């Protein structure tokens, strides 16, 4: 009888997702390393954005495994690479500083989804979260019947409301005081509200950020269908992750929400501007604001939370050094806290130190994830800085104004039969001293008023100067003739020669150039300012001719050009100087 021979299983061919453009774009400059909070916690090159892109390039150096076929190598995905991919908070700081303009937040989510598809991801803790969401509709595995247990008893629930308050999983089961405060504040402004109750499900942000995409369609369908059925015009969320997902992501899987989607701070800022939400009480503290990554860098909501804090009486508002688009991540996003909690808390402690450096007593934010992790960071740092959600501060300042206590009735007293002359003189002297003190206070107030008027005048002058500078800048760089210059986008984006890098850097500074211009065939000509630029070309023969015609000639060695920013700055100043000189010449004529 013939013996059956079992051949070894053929190794699976690695097929990368469609990210070739992103991999080629990366210049390995390393700007991303300094802003990577995960790298600070795990200082290995493989954890950095640059290291991850380098590894992906090695998996498929020539595209579709050509190198692997030539040398007979079977590429595999290393567990260390999978670990490195999840040692990332998804904050997007790397994208903010990327000179090659790679959409890195999107790239990391694509690669994580690919790792899940290849069967080597996600991490065990993320698989557990996915199972809980599939079974109960929330990331904590809690009963759906308790989803709206946070709703305040004093706030009525309108059957057909103006707005739906979407609490999210963390707000519903772990940080209930945040959506509860939001409901009370909206009710005080007269907004008729309701929530999705036990039918509210996870927005799917915890899944999408770690590469699990197979549940998003069903979750999005349930959220959109239920919300549309209620008939509200607006949907409001106190969670930044929920806001990003519902406003930006679920439309890619099902359909966009039928309501106007607001983060709580956007909606409250609007209510205050419309004078519908009274700020009755003071909040006396030095307060700074932490930008949640999903609300700030990802959704570009920076000013509304600050507008609210600046309008509250008693707050001394200060900015941390790292704010807005360069804000330090709190460490809780991208599945990082659930997998690497100690590292996440370390990052939060660093953010607390940022608040301490500016003397803040309170660090306010607008996301339950940030509140939860920053509180853990403050505890680890042994800091007295108080962590609060903006809704908690608003809950205090929008409360009914506390009435002043009624003065006690004056008791009748017996009048002394006579006044001692000495006591009378002392009383007169005290009255005279009080009068002088009042006059001194008035003088100080008058001086302060005068100083305020001078400051107001100086501010107006500064604003006028800024407006003039802005106008001048627009005149320099927004000329219709400049904007008509045709740019070959494909050639422009992919020309990585020193000259191409310099032209792209000049474009980013709103300078428009022409190539091979005029009778002298100028390689890069900024015509409006009459500035001629040569890179690695001997211009000694044409330079005197161009200068005699009023041109400024600038020559660069290509080896000195890295990102082109320094050279573009020099060119910009030369163009501005030339245009000013031309204007002066016209005025003299």
C-alpha positions in Angstrom: 0.0 0.0 0.0 1.4 3.4 -1.0 2.4 5.7 1.9 0.8 9.1 2.0 3.4 11.9 2.3 2.2 15.2 3.8 4.0 18.2 2.4 4.9 21.1 4.7 2.5 24.0 4.6 3.7 26.8 2.2 4.4 30.0 4.1 1.9 32.7 3.5 3.0 35.5 1.2 3.0 38.9 2.9 0.8 41.4 1.1 0.9 44.9 2.4 -2.2 47.2 2.3 -2.3 50.1 -0.2 0.2 52.2 1.7 3.1 52.4 -0.8 2.7 56.2 -1.2 3.0 56.8 2.5 6.1 54.5 2.8 7.8 56.3 -0.1 6.9 59.8 1.3 8.8 59.2 4.6 12.2 60.8 4.4 13.4 59.2 7.7 14.1 62.7 9.1 13.2 61.8 12.7 11.1 64.9 13.5 8.4 62.5 14.8 10.7 61.0 17.4 10.9 64.0 19.7 7.1 64.3 20.0 6.3 60.6 20.5 5.1 60.0 24.0 5.1 56.2 23.6 8.8 56.4 22.6 9.6 58.3 25.8 8.2 55.3 27.8 9.8 52.6 25.5 12.9 54.3 24.1 13.4 51.9 21.2 13.7 53.1 17.5 11.2 50.3 16.5 8.5 52.1 18.6 8.9 55.4 16.8 6.8 56.3 13.7 10.1 56.3 11.7 11.0 52.8 12.9 7.5 51.4 12.1 7.7 52.8 8.5 11.2 51.4 8.1 10.0 47.9 9.2 7.1 48.0 6.7 9.4 49.0 3.9 11.6 46.0 4.7 8.6 43.7 4.5 8.1 44.6 0.9 11.1 46.7 -0.3 10.5 46.4 -4.0 6.7 46.1 -3.9 4.8 42.8 -3.9 7.7 40.9 -2.4 10.1 41.0 -5.4 13.3 41.0 -3.3 11.9 38.2 -1.2 11.3 36.1 -4.4 14.8 36.8 -5.7 16.7 35.7 -2.6 14.2 33.0 -1.7 13.2 34.5 1.6 9.8 34.0 3.2 8.9 37.2 5.0 6.9 37.0 8.3 5.4 39.6 10.6 7.4 39.8 13.8 5.6 39.7 17.1 7.9 42.6 18.2 6.5 44.7 15.3 3.0 43.9 16.4 3.9 45.0 19.9 5.5 48.2 18.6 2.4 49.0 16.5 0.2 49.0 19.6 2.7 51.0 21.7 1.1 54.1 20.2 -1.6 56.3 21.6 -2.8 57.4 18.2 -2.4 61.0 19.3 -1.3 62.4 16.0 1.6 64.6 17.2 3.8 62.8 14.7 1.6 63.8 11.9 1.6 67.4 13.1 5.4 67.7 12.8 5.7 65.6 9.7 7.5 67.6 6.9 6.4 65.0 4.3 2.8 65.6 5.3 2.0 61.9 5.8 -1.5 61.2 7.3 0.0 59.1 10.0 -3.1 58.7 12.3 -4.9 57.2 9.3 -1.8 55.1 8.4 -1.5 53.5 11.9 -5.2 52.5 11.8 -4.8 51.0 8.3 -1.8 49.0 9.4 -3.5 47.8 12.6 -6.5 46.7 10.6 -4.2 44.8 8.3 -2.5 43.1 11.2 -5.9 42.0 12.5 -6.7 40.7 9.0 -3.4 38.8 8.9 -4.4 37.1 12.2 -1.5 38.4 14.3 -3.5 41.2 16.1 -5.0 42.7 18.1 -3.6 42.3 21.6 -5.4 40.0 24.0 -6.9 42.8 26.0 -8.3 44.4 22.9 -9.9 41.0 21.9 -11.6 41.0 25.3 -13.0 44.5 24.8 -14.3 43.4 21.3 -16.1 40.4 22.8 -17.7 42.6 25.5 -19.0 45.0 22.9 -20.3 42.2 20.7 -22.2 40.7 23.7 -23.5 43.8 25.6 -23.0 46.8 23.3 -20.5 48.4 25.6 -16.7 48.1 26.2 -17.2 47.2 29.9 -19.6 44.3 29.6 -22.2 46.0 31.7 -26.0 45.4 31.3 -27.7 47.5 28.6 -30.5 48.1 31.1 -28.2 50.3 33.2 -26.9 52.4 30.2 -28.9 55.5 31.2 -28.7 55.1 35.0 -26.6 58.3 35.0 -29.6 60.5 34.0 -30.3 63.1 36.7 -33.7 62.7 38.3 -34.3 66.5 38.3 -34.0 66.7 34.5 -37.1 65.9 32.4 -36.7 63.6 29.3 -38.6 65.1 26.3 -40.2 62.5 24.0 -39.3 64.6 20.9 -36.3 66.6 22.0 -34.2 69.3 20.5 -31.1 67.4 21.2 -29.9 63.8 22.0 -27.2 63.6 24.7 -25.0 60.7 23.8 -23.0 59.5 26.9 -20.8 56.9 25.4 -19.5 53.7 27.3 -17.2 55.5 29.7 -19.7 58.2 30.6 -22.5 55.7 31.0 -20.7 53.2 33.3 -17.5 54.7 34.8 -17.6 58.5 34.7 -21.3 59.0 35.0 -21.0 62.5 36.7 -19.7 64.0 33.4 -22.8 63.3 31.2 -25.0 63.9 34.2 -23.5 67.4 34.6 -24.0 68.0 30.9 -27.7 67.1 31.1 -28.2 69.5 34.1 -26.4 72.4 32.3 -28.4 71.9 29.1 -31.6 71.8 31.1 -30.7 75.1 32.8 -30.3 76.6 29.3 -33.8 75.5 28.4 -32.7 72.9 25.9 -35.2 70.0 25.6 -33.1 66.8 25.7 -33.3 63.1 25.9 -30.8 60.1 25.4 -31.0 56.8 23.6 -31.4 55.0 26.9 -30.9 51.2 26.9 -30.6 51.2 23.1 -27.5 53.4 23.1 -24.5 51.3 22.0 -20.8 51.8 21.7 -19.7 54.3 19.0 -17.0 51.7 18.0 -14.1 54.0 18.6 -12.3 51.5 21.0 -12.5 49.0 18.1 -11.5 51.2 15.2 -8.5 52.6 16.9 -7.0 49.1 17.4 -7.9 47.8 13.9 -11.1 45.9 14.6 -13.6 47.0 11.9 -16.1 44.1 11.6 -18.5 45.4 14.3 -18.7 49.1 13.2 -21.4 48.6 10.5 -23.9 47.1 13.0 -23.1 49.6 15.8 -23.3 52.6 13.4 -26.6 51.3 12.0 -28.1 51.0 15.5 -26.9 54.4 16.6 -28.1 56.3 13.4 -31.4 54.4 13.1 -32.3 55.0 16.8 -31.3 58.7 16.8 -33.2 59.4 13.5 -36.3 57.7 15.0 -36.3 60.1 18.0 -36.6 63.2 15.7 -34.0 65.4 17.3 -32.1 68.1 15.4 -28.9 67.8 17.3 -26.7 65.1 18.9 -24.3 66.2 21.7 -21.5 64.2 23.3 -19.3 64.9 26.3 -16.7 62.2 25.1 -14.2 63.4 22.5 -13.7 59.9 21.2 -17.4 59.5 20.6 -17.5 62.9 18.9 -14.7 62.1 16.5 -16.2 58.7 15.6 -19.8 59.8 15.1 -18.9 63.1 13.3 -16.1 61.7 11.1 -15.9 57.8 11.0 -19.2 56.0 11.0 -20.2 57.5 7.6 -17.5 55.4 6.1 -19.2 52.2 7.2 -23.0 53.0 7.2 -24.3 56.5 6.9 -23.7 59.8 8.7 -25.9 60.7 11.6 -29.0 62.6 10.6 -28.4 65.2 13.3 -26.0 68.1 13.7 -23.2 66.5 15.7 -21.7 68.7 18.4 -19.2 68.2 21.1 -20.6 69.5 24.4 -18.1 72.4 24.5 -19.2 73.5 21.0 -22.8 73.5 21.9 -22.3 75.3 25.3 -20.2 78.0 23.6 -23.1 78.6 21.2 -25.6 78.8 24.1 -23.4 81.3 26.0 -23.0 83.5 22.8 -26.8 83.4 22.4 -27.2 84.4 26.0 -29.2 81.3 26.8 -27.0 79.9 29.5 -26.4 82.3 32.5 -23.0 82.1 34.2 -24.3 83.1 37.7 -21.4 82.2 40.0 -17.6 82.7 40.1 -15.0 80.0 39.9 -12.0 81.4 41.7 -8.9 79.4 40.5 -6.0 79.5 38.1 -7.1 77.1 35.4 -5.3 75.7 32.3 -6.9 73.6 29.5 -5.7 70.2 28.2 -6.7 69.5 24.5 -8.0 65.9 24.1 -6.3 64.5 20.9 -9.6 63.4 19.3 -11.2 66.8 19.9 -8.2 69.0 19.2 -5.6 67.6 16.7 -8.0 65.2 15.1 -11.2 67.4 14.9 -9.6 70.9 15.1 -11.9 72.0 18.0 -9.5 74.3 19.9 -11.2 77.6 20.7 -14.7 76.7 22.0 -13.5 75.1 25.3 -11.2 78.1 25.9 -14.0 80.6 25.1 -16.1 79.0 27.8 -13.3 79.1 30.5 -12.4 82.7 29.6 -16.0 83.9 30.1 -16.3 82.4 33.6 -15.8 85.1 36.3 -13.0 84.4 38.7 -10.9 82.1 36.4 -7.3 83.1 35.9 -6.8 81.3 32.6 -3.2 80.2 31.6 -1.9 78.1 28.7 0.6 75.3 29.1 3.6 75.4 26.8 2.3 72.4 24.8 -1.2 73.4 23.7 -3.6 73.2 20.8 -2.1 71.3 17.8 1.1 70.6 19.7 -0.6 69.5 23.0 0.9 66.6 24.9 -1.3 63.5 24.8 -2.8 62.4 28.1 -1.8 58.8 27.3 -5.2 57.1 27.3 -6.0 56.8 23.6 -5.5 54.3 20.8 -6.0 51.2 23.1 -2.7 52.2 24.8 -4.1 52.5 28.4 -5.9 49.2 28.2 -2.7 47.4 27.1 0.0 49.4 28.8 -1.6 51.2 31.8 1.6 52.0 33.7 3.1 53.8 30.6 -0.2 55.6 30.1 -0.2 56.9 33.7 3.4 58.0 33.3 2.5 60.1 30.3 -0.4 61.6 32.3 1.9 62.5 35.1 4.1 64.4 32.6 1.0 66.4 31.5 0.3 67.2 35.2 3.9 68.6 35.5 3.1 70.8 32.4 0.2 72.3 34.4 2.3 72.8 37.5 5.0 74.7 35.5 2.4 77.4 34.7 1.1 77.5 38.3 -2.3 76.1 37.5 -4.5 74.9 40.4 -7.0 73.2 38.0 -6.4 71.4 34.7 -9.7 71.3 32.8 -10.4 69.1 29.8 -13.3 67.9 27.7 -13.2 64.1 27.7 -13.9 61.4 30.3 -10.8 59.3 29.1 -8.6 62.3 29.7 -10.1 63.0 33.1 -9.7 59.4 34.2 -6.1 59.1 33.2 -5.0 62.6 34.2 -6.4 61.9 37.7 -4.3 58.7 37.9 -1.3 60.8 36.6 -1.8 63.5 39.3 -2.0 60.8 42.0 1.3 59.2 40.7 3.0 62.6 40.6 1.8 63.4 44.1 0.4 66.7 42.7 -2.2 69.0 44.2 -3.4 70.0 40.7 -7.2 69.2 40.5 -8.4 67.5 37.3 -11.9 68.5 36.2 -14.1 68.2 33.1 -15.4 71.5 31.8 -18.9 70.2 32.5 -18.0 70.0 36.3 -16.9 73.6 36.3 -20.0 74.7 34.4 -22.2 72.8 36.9 -21.0 75.1 39.7 -21.1 78.4 37.8 -24.5 77.9 36.2 -26.2 77.0 39.5 -28.8 79.5 40.7 -27.1 82.5 42.2 -26.8 82.3 46.0 -28.7 85.2 47.5 -26.9 87.3 50.1 -28.0 86.7 53.7 -30.7 89.0 55.0 -29.2 91.6 57.4 -30.1 91.1 61.1 -32.4 93.6 62.5 -30.7 96.4 64.4 -31.2 96.1 68.1 -32.3 99.1 70.1 -29.6 100.4 72.5 -29.8 102.9 75.2 -28.3 106.2 74.4 -25.6 107.4 76.8 -26.6 110.5 78.7 -23.5 112.4 77.6 -20.4 112.2 75.3 -17.0 112.6 76.7 -15.1 115.5 74.9 -12.0 113.4 74.6 -13.9 110.5 72.9 -15.5 113.0 70.6 -12.0 114.3 69.4 -10.8 110.7 68.9 -13.9 110.0 66.8 -13.3 113.1 64.7 -9.7 112.1 64.1 -10.7 108.6 63.0 -13.3 110.1 60.6 -10.7 112.4 59.1 -8.3 109.4 58.7 -11.0 107.4 57.0 -11.8 110.3 54.7 -8.1 110.5 53.6 -8.0 106.8 53.0 -11.1 107.0 50.8 -9.5 109.8 48.8 -6.4 107.7 48.4 -8.4 104.8 47.1 -10.2 107.0 44.7 -6.9 108.3 43.4 -5.6 104.8 42.9 -8.8 103.9 41.1 -8.5 106.9 38.8 -4.8 105.9 38.1 -5.9 102.4 37.4 -8.7 103.6 35.0 -6.1 105.8 33.2 -3.7 102.9 32.9 -6.5 100.7 31.5 -7.4 103.3 28.9 -3.8 103.5 27.9 -3.6 99.7 27.6 -6.8 99.7 25.6 -5.3 102.3 23.3 -2.1 100.3 22.9 -4.1 97.2 22.2 -6.1 99.0 19.5 -2.8 100.3 18.0 -1.3 96.8 18.0 -4.5 95.4 16.4 -4.3 98.1 13.7 -0.6 97.3 13.1 -1.4 93.5 12.9 -4.2 94.3 10.4 -1.8 96.4 8.3 0.8 93.6 8.4 -1.9 91.1 7.4 -3.0 93.4 4.5 0.6 93.9 3.5 1.1 90.1 3.6 -2.0 89.6 1.4 -0.7 92.2 -1.0 2.6 90.4 -1.2 1.5 86.8 -1.5 -2.2 86.7 -2.6 -1.9 88.5 -5.9 -4.4 87.0 -8.5 -1.5 86.8 -11.0 0.4 84.5 -8.5 -2.6 82.3 -8.0 -3.0 81.8 -11.7 0.4 80.0 -11.9 -0.3 76.4 -12.9 1.4 73.8 -10.8 1.9 70.2 -11.8 0.7 68.6 -8.5 2.1 65.2 -9.3 5.6 66.5 -10.3 5.5 69.0 -7.5 4.8 66.4 -4.7 7.3 63.9 -5.9 10.3 66.1 -7.1 12.8 65.2 -4.3 15.7 67.0 -5.9 17.2 69.9 -3.8 15.5 72.3 -6.2 12.2 70.5 -5.8 12.5 70.5 -2.0 13.3 74.2 -2.1 10.3 75.0 -4.4 7.9 73.0 -2.1 9.2 74.9 1.0 8.7 78.2 -0.8 5.1 77.1 -1.8 4.4 76.4 1.9 5.4 80.0 2.7 2.8 81.2 0.0 5.5 82.1 -2.5 4.7 81.3 -6.2 7.5 80.7 -8.6 8.0 80.1 -12.4 10.6 77.7 -13.8 13.0 78.4 -16.6 11.7 81.9 -16.9 12.5 84.7 -19.4 15.3 85.2 -21.9 17.9 84.1 -19.3 16.1 80.9 -18.6 16.0 81.4 -14.8 15.6 78.0 -13.1 13.4 79.2 -10.3 12.0 82.8 -10.7 9.8 84.6 -8.2 8.7 87.1 -10.8 6.6 89.5 -8.7 9.5 90.2 -6.4 12.2 89.8 -9.1 14.2 87.2 -7.2 16.1 84.6 -9.3 17.2 81.3 -7.6 19.9 78.9 -8.8 20.6 75.5 -7.2 23.9 73.8 -8.1 24.2 76.1 -11.1 27.0 78.6 -11.9 25.1 81.9 -12.4 28.2 84.1 -12.6 27.7 84.9 -16.3 24.0 86.0 -16.0 24.1 87.5 -12.5 25.4 91.0 -13.6 22.8 91.1 -16.4 20.0 90.2 -14.1 21.1 92.6 -11.4 21.3 95.5 -13.9 17.6 94.8 -14.6 16.7 95.0 -10.9 16.8 91.3 -10.1 18.2 89.8 -6.9 20.2 86.6 -7.6 20.4 83.9 -4.9 22.6 80.8 -5.4 22.5 77.6 -3.2 24.5 74.5 -2.9 22.1 71.5 -3.0 24.0 69.7 -0.2 23.0 72.5 2.1 19.2 72.0 1.4 17.5 69.6 3.8 13.8 70.5 4.1 14.3 73.9 2.3 12.8 75.9 5.1 15.8 78.0 5.9 16.4 78.9 2.2 12.6 79.6 1.7 12.7 82.0 4.6 15.6 83.9 3.1 13.9 84.0 -0.3 10.6 85.2 1.4 12.5 88.1 3.0 14.2 89.0 -0.3 10.9 89.0 -2.1 9.3 91.3 0.6 12.3 93.7 0.5 12.1 93.8 -3.3 8.4 94.6 -3.3 8.8 97.3 -0.7 11.6 98.9 -2.8 9.4 98.8 -5.9 6.5 100.4 -4.0 8.8 103.2 -2.7 10.0 103.8 -6.3 6.4 104.1 -7.5 5.5 106.6 -4.8 8.5 108.8 -5.6 7.4 109.0 -9.3 
